[in-house]
């Protein structure tokens, strides 16, 4: 890139590109991207549910936790979502607006 | 990238945990990673997929992703029953290993076109879109329709300023509350249902049977996600959301709990299937669509992060308080009561959210509600 485009050029370009993607009649993302997204979801959601089985009546006695303790551990994991989601989501938007 | 790293470290730590504080700390770290991932993946999709295909494509990635929520518990329950003493560590280890694999795959994924262009990499963004157009022409064999960039205003704004627009503020807060109460009911079911059954004085063989059936019912989540694909673009999202909350969660959990309490295991299993198929399989996807479609592009990640992030507070609270409340009110009443608020919020959504089916995001948002 020889000339750095002006901010307005960039905005116009983004509007154009967004419009062009939106009118496409079919989906065209490469398979690798779909796989990366899907697999990320797979693991995130596996990690959501795994604790429900790990702390079942079948194996809870072996973790050394009591029922109230187990429910606090589960709850703390969910508390972690909040800083995780807000911090990382905000970072994603901010990264985009810093040219 | 970072999200997968957190998830991996957290799960690895949990696998090796031997005391209560370790469990708490590592589960918190895992939670941060999951929270980030759950936000960024939908954002990526809504920005990179054409308007007509958004719901459908979103659903496609979900189906693959939701295998984690469907096949995951099944796999985990089999491992757990095979060797309860070590099984729970293996369950966490698998989570860590898979997250490390995601780390590797993600390093090859491209940024969204919008992100590329805003960073000044206009040529690269242009190339990506040109390629998408080419593929689209090849795939469909037809001329591309014209496009109109005039409706698409892009401005540099702090994403948090979206809350200054009353329309968006109302949408975001209503969606947030609906997800809040959905998680309030869903997470205790997902993560503590088995914990609850283990303290009812049931025989160990019955407990193990329930662990297995709960895992098996998880597969219905996967099937439910596929089923949603066929109706997601036909019925208004807010109406579908309400149906999923009422039939899937409220009715499903009610039947599951009634089944366990009356020792009617087939009934309990039927309830679990219903909860997973419609309640878990549909509601989550609809929540993500509601959270990402109804806000302007510049604030999409932030506002959805706000909705989904705060909503998890509902889960954090309900999972911590459900057992004391069960002691006070009784099992059946508590489980059912926890599912009711989400249904009310689903009905509110019908009045607040616009119809988004087949609409371009910019028309629903920037063009109609402003910036």
HADDOCK unambig.tbl for C-alpha pairs under 7 A between the chains (distance, minus, plus):
assign (segid A and resid 10 and name CA) (segid B and resid 117 and name CA) 6.42 0.50 0.50
assign (segid A and resid 10 and name CA) (segid B and resid 118 and name CA) 6.40 0.50 0.50
assign (segid A and resid 10 and name CA) (segid B and resid 120 and name CA) 6.98 0.50 0.50
assign (segid A and resid 11 and name CA) (segid B and resid 154 and name CA) 5.56 0.50 0.50
assign (segid A and resid 14 and name CA) (segid B and resid 114 and name CA) 5.92 0.50 0.50
assign (segid A and resid 14 and name CA) (segid B and resid 117 and name CA) 6.21 0.50 0.50
assign (segid A and resid 15 and name CA) (segid B and resid 149 and name CA) 5.27 0.50 0.50
assign (segid A and resid 15 and name CA) (segid B and resid 152 and name CA) 5.11 0.50 0.50
assign (segid A and resid 15 and name CA) (segid B and resid 153 and name CA) 6.39 0.50 0.50
assign (segid A and resid 15 and name CA) (segid B and resid 154 and name CA) 6.50 0.50 0.50
assign (segid A and resid 16 and name CA) (segid B and resid 149 and name CA) 4.91 0.50 0.50
assign (segid A and resid 17 and name CA) (segid B and resid 129 and name CA) 6.69 0.50 0.50
assign (segid A and resid 19 and name CA) (segid B and resid 147 and name CA) 5.75 0.50 0.50
assign (segid A and resid 19 and name CA) (segid B and resid 148 and name CA) 6.09 0.50 0.50
assign (segid A and resid 19 and name CA) (segid B and resid 149 and name CA) 5.27 0.50 0.50
assign (segid A and resid 20 and name CA) (segid B and resid 147 and name CA) 5.89 0.50 0.50
assign (segid A and resid 21 and name CA) (segid B and resid 49 and name CA) 6.75 0.50 0.50
assign (segid A and resid 21 and name CA) (segid B and resid 50 and name CA) 5.25 0.50 0.50
assign (segid A and resid 21 and name CA) (segid B and resid 129 and name CA) 6.85 0.50 0.50
assign (segid A and resid 22 and name CA) (segid B and resid 49 and name CA) 6.88 0.50 0.50
assign (segid A and resid 22 and name CA) (segid B and resid 50 and name CA) 3.85 0.50 0.50
assign (segid A and resid 22 and name CA) (segid B and resid 51 and name CA) 4.90 0.50 0.50
assign (segid A and resid 22 and name CA) (segid B and resid 360 and name CA) 6.79 0.50 0.50
assign (segid A and resid 23 and name CA) (segid B and resid 50 and name CA) 6.01 0.50 0.50
assign (segid A and resid 23 and name CA) (segid B and resid 51 and name CA) 6.80 0.50 0.50
assign (segid A and resid 23 and name CA) (segid B and resid 145 and name CA) 6.65 0.50 0.50
assign (segid A and resid 23 and name CA) (segid B and resid 147 and name CA) 6.24 0.50 0.50
assign (segid A and resid 24 and name CA) (segid B and resid 50 and name CA) 5.63 0.50 0.50
assign (segid A and resid 24 and name CA) (segid B and resid 133 and name CA) 6.96 0.50 0.50
assign (segid A and resid 24 and name CA) (segid B and resid 136 and name CA) 6.72 0.50 0.50
assign (segid A and resid 24 and name CA) (segid B and resid 144 and name CA) 6.73 0.50 0.50
assign (segid A and resid 25 and name CA) (segid B and resid 136 and name CA) 6.97 0.50 0.50
assign (segid A and resid 26 and name CA) (segid B and resid 53 and name CA) 6.61 0.50 0.50
assign (segid A and resid 26 and name CA) (segid B and resid 136 and name CA) 6.02 0.50 0.50
assign (segid A and resid 27 and name CA) (segid B and resid 49 and name CA) 6.35 0.50 0.50
assign (segid A and resid 27 and name CA) (segid B and resid 50 and name CA) 6.69 0.50 0.50
assign (segid A and resid 27 and name CA) (segid B and resid 53 and name CA) 6.53 0.50 0.50
assign (segid A and resid 28 and name CA) (segid B and resid 132 and name CA) 5.71 0.50 0.50
assign (segid A and resid 28 and name CA) (segid B and resid 135 and name CA) 6.37 0.50 0.50
assign (segid A and resid 28 and name CA) (segid B and resid 136 and name CA) 6.22 0.50 0.50
assign (segid A and resid 33 and name CA) (segid B and resid 109 and name CA) 5.68 0.50 0.50
assign (segid A and resid 34 and name CA) (segid B and resid 61 and name CA) 6.55 0.50 0.50
assign (segid A and resid 36 and name CA) (segid B and resid 102 and name CA) 6.84 0.50 0.50
assign (segid A and resid 36 and name CA) (segid B and resid 105 and name CA) 5.85 0.50 0.50
assign (segid A and resid 36 and name CA) (segid B and resid 106 and name CA) 5.84 0.50 0.50
assign (segid A and resid 37 and name CA) (segid B and resid 41 and name CA) 6.11 0.50 0.50
assign (segid A and resid 37 and name CA) (segid B and resid 61 and name CA) 6.84 0.50 0.50
assign (segid A and resid 38 and name CA) (segid B and resid 61 and name CA) 5.00 0.50 0.50
assign (segid A and resid 38 and name CA) (segid B and resid 62 and name CA) 6.58 0.50 0.50
assign (segid A and resid 38 and name CA) (segid B and resid 64 and name CA) 5.39 0.50 0.50
assign (segid A and resid 38 and name CA) (segid B and resid 65 and name CA) 4.51 0.50 0.50
assign (segid A and resid 39 and name CA) (segid B and resid 65 and name CA) 5.82 0.50 0.50
assign (segid A and resid 39 and name CA) (segid B and resid 102 and name CA) 6.65 0.50 0.50
assign (segid A and resid 40 and name CA) (segid B and resid 102 and name CA) 5.92 0.50 0.50
assign (segid A and resid 41 and name CA) (segid B and resid 65 and name CA) 4.31 0.50 0.50
assign (segid A and resid 41 and name CA) (segid B and resid 66 and name CA) 6.81 0.50 0.50
assign (segid A and resid 42 and name CA) (segid B and resid 64 and name CA) 6.81 0.50 0.50
assign (segid A and resid 42 and name CA) (segid B and resid 65 and name CA) 3.88 0.50 0.50
assign (segid A and resid 42 and name CA) (segid B and resid 66 and name CA) 5.74 0.50 0.50
assign (segid A and resid 42 and name CA) (segid B and resid 67 and name CA) 6.05 0.50 0.50
assign (segid A and resid 42 and name CA) (segid B and resid 68 and name CA) 4.12 0.50 0.50
assign (segid A and resid 43 and name CA) (segid B and resid 68 and name CA) 5.98 0.50 0.50
assign (segid A and resid 43 and name CA) (segid B and resid 95 and name CA) 6.51 0.50 0.50
assign (segid A and resid 43 and name CA) (segid B and resid 98 and name CA) 6.20 0.50 0.50
assign (segid A and resid 43 and name CA) (segid B and resid 99 and name CA) 6.17 0.50 0.50
assign (segid A and resid 44 and name CA) (segid B and resid 34 and name CA) 5.21 0.50 0.50
assign (segid A and resid 44 and name CA) (segid B and resid 37 and name CA) 6.83 0.50 0.50
assign (segid A and resid 45 and name CA) (segid B and resid 66 and name CA) 6.81 0.50 0.50
assign (segid A and resid 45 and name CA) (segid B and resid 68 and name CA) 5.33 0.50 0.50
assign (segid A and resid 45 and name CA) (segid B and resid 69 and name CA) 5.18 0.50 0.50
assign (segid A and resid 46 and name CA) (segid B and resid 68 and name CA) 4.44 0.50 0.50
assign (segid A and resid 46 and name CA) (segid B and resid 69 and name CA) 5.23 0.50 0.50
assign (segid A and resid 46 and name CA) (segid B and resid 72 and name CA) 5.31 0.50 0.50
assign (segid A and resid 46 and name CA) (segid B and resid 95 and name CA) 6.83 0.50 0.50
assign (segid A and resid 47 and name CA) (segid B and resid 95 and name CA) 5.79 0.50 0.50
assign (segid A and resid 49 and name CA) (segid B and resid 69 and name CA) 6.38 0.50 0.50
assign (segid A and resid 49 and name CA) (segid B and resid 73 and name CA) 6.50 0.50 0.50
assign (segid A and resid 49 and name CA) (segid B and resid 190 and name CA) 6.32 0.50 0.50
assign (segid A and resid 49 and name CA) (segid B and resid 191 and name CA) 6.27 0.50 0.50
assign (segid A and resid 50 and name CA) (segid B and resid 73 and name CA) 6.34 0.50 0.50
assign (segid A and resid 50 and name CA) (segid B and resid 76 and name CA) 6.68 0.50 0.50
assign (segid A and resid 50 and name CA) (segid B and resid 91 and name CA) 6.43 0.50 0.50
assign (segid A and resid 50 and name CA) (segid B and resid 92 and name CA) 6.90 0.50 0.50
assign (segid A and resid 51 and name CA) (segid B and resid 191 and name CA) 6.26 0.50 0.50
assign (segid A and resid 52 and name CA) (segid B and resid 190 and name CA) 6.16 0.50 0.50
assign (segid A and resid 52 and name CA) (segid B and resid 191 and name CA) 3.75 0.50 0.50
assign (segid A and resid 52 and name CA) (segid B and resid 192 and name CA) 5.86 0.50 0.50
assign (segid A and resid 52 and name CA) (segid B and resid 194 and name CA) 6.80 0.50 0.50
assign (segid A and resid 53 and name CA) (segid B and resid 73 and name CA) 6.71 0.50 0.50
assign (segid A and resid 53 and name CA) (segid B and resid 76 and name CA) 6.44 0.50 0.50
assign (segid A and resid 53 and name CA) (segid B and resid 77 and name CA) 6.07 0.50 0.50
assign (segid A and resid 54 and name CA) (segid B and resid 88 and name CA) 4.56 0.50 0.50
assign (segid A and resid 54 and name CA) (segid B and resid 91 and name CA) 6.82 0.50 0.50
assign (segid A and resid 55 and name CA) (segid B and resid 195 and name CA) 6.21 0.50 0.50
assign (segid A and resid 56 and name CA) (segid B and resid 194 and name CA) 4.83 0.50 0.50
assign (segid A and resid 56 and name CA) (segid B and resid 195 and name CA) 4.91 0.50 0.50
assign (segid A and resid 56 and name CA) (segid B and resid 198 and name CA) 6.83 0.50 0.50
assign (segid A and resid 56 and name CA) (segid B and resid 211 and name CA) 6.72 0.50 0.50
assign (segid A and resid 57 and name CA) (segid B and resid 194 and name CA) 6.32 0.50 0.50
assign (segid A and resid 57 and name CA) (segid B and resid 195 and name CA) 5.77 0.50 0.50
assign (segid A and resid 57 and name CA) (segid B and resid 198 and name CA) 4.36 0.50 0.50
assign (segid A and resid 57 and name CA) (segid B and resid 207 and name CA) 6.19 0.50 0.50
assign (segid A and resid 58 and name CA) (segid B and resid 81 and name CA) 6.83 0.50 0.50
assign (segid A and resid 58 and name CA) (segid B and resid 84 and name CA) 6.11 0.50 0.50
assign (segid A and resid 58 and name CA) (segid B and resid 207 and name CA) 6.64 0.50 0.50
assign (segid A and resid 58 and name CA) (segid B and resid 208 and name CA) 5.69 0.50 0.50
assign (segid A and resid 59 and name CA) (segid B and resid 80 and name CA) 6.66 0.50 0.50
assign (segid A and resid 59 and name CA) (segid B and resid 84 and name CA) 4.61 0.50 0.50
assign (segid A and resid 59 and name CA) (segid B and resid 85 and name CA) 6.25 0.50 0.50
assign (segid A and resid 59 and name CA) (segid B and resid 88 and name CA) 6.52 0.50 0.50
assign (segid A and resid 62 and name CA) (segid B and resid 85 and name CA) 5.22 0.50 0.50
assign (segid A and resid 65 and name CA) (segid B and resid 20 and name CA) 6.76 0.50 0.50
assign (segid A and resid 71 and name CA) (segid B and resid 319 and name CA) 6.22 0.50 0.50
assign (segid A and resid 71 and name CA) (segid B and resid 320 and name CA) 5.73 0.50 0.50
assign (segid A and resid 72 and name CA) (segid B and resid 320 and name CA) 5.65 0.50 0.50
assign (segid A and resid 73 and name CA) (segid B and resid 23 and name CA) 6.32 0.50 0.50
assign (segid A and resid 73 and name CA) (segid B and resid 24 and name CA) 4.93 0.50 0.50
assign (segid A and resid 73 and name CA) (segid B and resid 27 and name CA) 6.71 0.50 0.50
assign (segid A and resid 74 and name CA) (segid B and resid 319 and name CA) 6.92 0.50 0.50
assign (segid A and resid 75 and name CA) (segid B and resid 316 and name CA) 4.45 0.50 0.50
assign (segid A and resid 75 and name CA) (segid B and resid 317 and name CA) 6.91 0.50 0.50
assign (segid A and resid 75 and name CA) (segid B and resid 319 and name CA) 5.46 0.50 0.50
assign (segid A and resid 75 and name CA) (segid B and resid 320 and name CA) 5.55 0.50 0.50
assign (segid A and resid 76 and name CA) (segid B and resid 24 and name CA) 6.27 0.50 0.50
assign (segid A and resid 76 and name CA) (segid B and resid 27 and name CA) 6.67 0.50 0.50
assign (segid A and resid 76 and name CA) (segid B and resid 28 and name CA) 5.47 0.50 0.50
assign (segid A and resid 76 and name CA) (segid B and resid 316 and name CA) 6.66 0.50 0.50
assign (segid A and resid 77 and name CA) (segid B and resid 27 and name CA) 4.68 0.50 0.50
assign (segid A and resid 77 and name CA) (segid B and resid 28 and name CA) 4.25 0.50 0.50
assign (segid A and resid 77 and name CA) (segid B and resid 30 and name CA) 6.66 0.50 0.50
assign (segid A and resid 77 and name CA) (segid B and resid 31 and name CA) 4.54 0.50 0.50
assign (segid A and resid 78 and name CA) (segid B and resid 31 and name CA) 5.75 0.50 0.50
assign (segid A and resid 78 and name CA) (segid B and resid 312 and name CA) 6.13 0.50 0.50
assign (segid A and resid 78 and name CA) (segid B and resid 315 and name CA) 6.36 0.50 0.50
assign (segid A and resid 78 and name CA) (segid B and resid 316 and name CA) 4.97 0.50 0.50
assign (segid A and resid 79 and name CA) (segid B and resid 28 and name CA) 6.89 0.50 0.50
assign (segid A and resid 79 and name CA) (segid B and resid 312 and name CA) 6.85 0.50 0.50
assign (segid A and resid 79 and name CA) (segid B and resid 313 and name CA) 6.25 0.50 0.50
assign (segid A and resid 79 and name CA) (segid B and resid 316 and name CA) 5.44 0.50 0.50
assign (segid A and resid 80 and name CA) (segid B and resid 28 and name CA) 4.67 0.50 0.50
assign (segid A and resid 80 and name CA) (segid B and resid 29 and name CA) 6.38 0.50 0.50
assign (segid A and resid 80 and name CA) (segid B and resid 31 and name CA) 4.41 0.50 0.50
assign (segid A and resid 80 and name CA) (segid B and resid 32 and name CA) 4.53 0.50 0.50
assign (segid A and resid 81 and name CA) (segid B and resid 31 and name CA) 4.76 0.50 0.50
assign (segid A and resid 81 and name CA) (segid B and resid 32 and name CA) 4.60 0.50 0.50
assign (segid A and resid 81 and name CA) (segid B and resid 34 and name CA) 6.44 0.50 0.50
assign (segid A and resid 81 and name CA) (segid B and resid 35 and name CA) 4.05 0.50 0.50
assign (segid A and resid 81 and name CA) (segid B and resid 309 and name CA) 6.15 0.50 0.50
assign (segid A and resid 81 and name CA) (segid B and resid 312 and name CA) 6.52 0.50 0.50
assign (segid A and resid 82 and name CA) (segid B and resid 35 and name CA) 6.60 0.50 0.50
assign (segid A and resid 82 and name CA) (segid B and resid 309 and name CA) 4.27 0.50 0.50
assign (segid A and resid 82 and name CA) (segid B and resid 310 and name CA) 5.96 0.50 0.50
assign (segid A and resid 82 and name CA) (segid B and resid 312 and name CA) 6.35 0.50 0.50
assign (segid A and resid 83 and name CA) (segid B and resid 32 and name CA) 6.39 0.50 0.50
assign (segid A and resid 84 and name CA) (segid B and resid 32 and name CA) 3.84 0.50 0.50
assign (segid A and resid 84 and name CA) (segid B and resid 33 and name CA) 6.04 0.50 0.50
assign (segid A and resid 84 and name CA) (segid B and resid 35 and name CA) 5.03 0.50 0.50
assign (segid A and resid 84 and name CA) (segid B and resid 36 and name CA) 5.01 0.50 0.50
assign (segid A and resid 85 and name CA) (segid B and resid 32 and name CA) 6.87 0.50 0.50
assign (segid A and resid 85 and name CA) (segid B and resid 35 and name CA) 4.50 0.50 0.50
assign (segid A and resid 85 and name CA) (segid B and resid 36 and name CA) 4.23 0.50 0.50
assign (segid A and resid 85 and name CA) (segid B and resid 39 and name CA) 6.28 0.50 0.50
assign (segid A and resid 85 and name CA) (segid B and resid 305 and name CA) 5.24 0.50 0.50
assign (segid A and resid 85 and name CA) (segid B and resid 309 and name CA) 5.23 0.50 0.50
assign (segid A and resid 86 and name CA) (segid B and resid 302 and name CA) 6.90 0.50 0.50
assign (segid A and resid 86 and name CA) (segid B and resid 305 and name CA) 4.99 0.50 0.50
assign (segid A and resid 86 and name CA) (segid B and resid 306 and name CA) 5.90 0.50 0.50
assign (segid A and resid 86 and name CA) (segid B and resid 309 and name CA) 5.90 0.50 0.50
assign (segid A and resid 88 and name CA) (segid B and resid 36 and name CA) 5.47 0.50 0.50
assign (segid A and resid 89 and name CA) (segid B and resid 36 and name CA) 6.60 0.50 0.50
assign (segid A and resid 89 and name CA) (segid B and resid 39 and name CA) 6.56 0.50 0.50
assign (segid A and resid 89 and name CA) (segid B and resid 40 and name CA) 6.62 0.50 0.50
assign (segid A and resid 89 and name CA) (segid B and resid 301 and name CA) 5.19 0.50 0.50
assign (segid A and resid 89 and name CA) (segid B and resid 302 and name CA) 5.26 0.50 0.50
assign (segid A and resid 89 and name CA) (segid B and resid 305 and name CA) 5.49 0.50 0.50
assign (segid A and resid 90 and name CA) (segid B and resid 301 and name CA) 6.71 0.50 0.50
assign (segid A and resid 90 and name CA) (segid B and resid 302 and name CA) 5.02 0.50 0.50
assign (segid A and resid 92 and name CA) (segid B and resid 301 and name CA) 6.93 0.50 0.50
assign (segid A and resid 93 and name CA) (segid B and resid 299 and name CA) 6.93 0.50 0.50
assign (segid A and resid 93 and name CA) (segid B and resid 301 and name CA) 6.09 0.50 0.50
assign (segid A and resid 93 and name CA) (segid B and resid 302 and name CA) 6.56 0.50 0.50
assign (segid A and resid 96 and name CA) (segid B and resid 115 and name CA) 5.10 0.50 0.50
assign (segid A and resid 96 and name CA) (segid B and resid 118 and name CA) 6.04 0.50 0.50
assign (segid A and resid 96 and name CA) (segid B and resid 119 and name CA) 6.40 0.50 0.50
assign (segid A and resid 97 and name CA) (segid B and resid 118 and name CA) 6.38 0.50 0.50
assign (segid A and resid 97 and name CA) (segid B and resid 156 and name CA) 6.47 0.50 0.50
assign (segid A and resid 98 and name CA) (segid B and resid 119 and name CA) 6.61 0.50 0.50
assign (segid A and resid 99 and name CA) (segid B and resid 118 and name CA) 5.99 0.50 0.50
assign (segid A and resid 99 and name CA) (segid B and resid 119 and name CA) 4.20 0.50 0.50
assign (segid A and resid 99 and name CA) (segid B and resid 120 and name CA) 6.04 0.50 0.50
